[in-house]
Amino acid sequence: MRYHTLGYRRHNGASGRIALLFSLALGVFTAASSSLADSARTPGIVVQAQSTVEVTPDRATVRARLWEDTPAVDLAEEQQRQRHQKARREARDTLEERAASLIDTLEDGAGIDRDAISAGSLGVHPRRDETRGTGQDNDGKSLTSTRLERPITVQLDDLDRLEGVLGALMAADVNRLDGVTFDLKDRQAATDRALTRALKKARHKAELMADTLESELGRVQHVEETRSPGFSPRMMSASADSRSQAEASAPAMEYRPGTVEIEAGVTAEWTLEGSADADSAAGRDSNNESDSDA
């Protein structure tokens, strides 16, 4: 019984030593493989580049609003409530006439196609105001009025017509001119140009670095956008001389869209062929072979 126990213990000790030796051998093999992989890694260049493209807007969108307000009344009283309903109908009819007249003026006077004119849906906005009486009547009353509103939008693909459109809107006594937004007909072409320029700039930098290192640029390993090109429409602004002309009662103001900037950025990686490090390593190997032969 003791013999079998002793033999079993000896057998376990041998297995542990074998496992330990196997683990050490595996570690040495892994380290050697990692070292060989690092030494065989192809040299490369990683560059970042950004570009900016200036473009002139060629599209404009003009937004304005027309509205009519009804008199403020106390809806708690039946007579005033009926009066309010009648005033709302009259305000709507007046508003529709004004909108139709403005559209005709834009078509006939400014030469704008009907398809480029959009008259938004009718908006009805109740407005309440708390008031207090005078004299012996100190009871507060809630007076209600209604604003009926129609938005008007004009899209222009010819900026030379912008001045005429603004003149027509002012002649129609629009209640609010929300301004002009300048845009591009073809945004994709402008953003593509910015991205292409960033990529060319990245390649130029990589070639310059490779030439300086007396190497040749190899194939592309990786490309990534660091800044996606995009275009944001800009609001209209009048130039300083335009404002001075307006103050001097000039016939018309001049509106300039100016330019907008589209930025793009990339990161790119190339391999290097015939690098100085590789040549040096080859030279060292050649010298070592000469020395051993000697």
Stockholm file with secondary structure:
# STOCKHOLM 1.0

chainA/1-294         MRYHTLGYRRHNGASGRIALLFSLALGVFTAASSSLADSARTPGIVVQAQSTVEVTPDRATVRARLWEDTPAVDLAEEQQRQRHQKARREARDTLEERAASLIDTLEDGAGIDRDAISAGSLGVHPRRDETRGTGQDNDGKSLTSTRLERPITVQLDDLDRLEGVLGALMAADVNRLDGVTFDLKDRQAATDRALTRALKKARHKAELMADTLESELGRVQHVEETRSPGFSPRMMSASADSRSQAEASAPAMEYRPGTVEIEAGVTAEWTLEGSADADSAAGRDSNNESDSDA
#=GR chainA/1-294 SS CHHHHHHHHHHHHHHHHHHHHHHHHHHHHHHHHHHHHHHHCCCEEEEEEEEEEEECCCEEEEEEEEEEECCCBCTTSHHHHHHHHHHHHHHHHHHHHHHHHHHHHHHHTSCCCGGGEEECCCEEEEEEEEEECCTTCCCEEEEEEEEEEEEEEEEESCGGGHHHHHHHHHHTTCSEEEEEEEECSCHHHHHHHHHHHHHHHHHHHHHHHHHHTTCEEEEEEEEEEEECCCCCCEECCBCHHHHHHHHTTCSCCCBCCCCEEEEEEEEEEEEEESCHHHHHHHHHHHHHHHHHHC
#=GC SS_cons         CHHHHHHHHHHHHHHHHHHHHHHHHHHHHHHHHHHHHHHHCCCEEEEEEEEEEEECCCEEEEEEEEEEECCCBCTTSHHHHHHHHHHHHHHHHHHHHHHHHHHHHHHHTSCCCGGGEEECCCEEEEEEEEEECCTTCCCEEEEEEEEEEEEEEEEESCGGGHHHHHHHHHHTTCSEEEEEEEECSCHHHHHHHHHHHHHHHHHHHHHHHHHHTTCEEEEEEEEEEEECCCCCCEECCBCHHHHHHHHTTCSCCCBCCCCEEEEEEEEEEEEEESCHHHHHHHHHHHHHHHHHHC
//
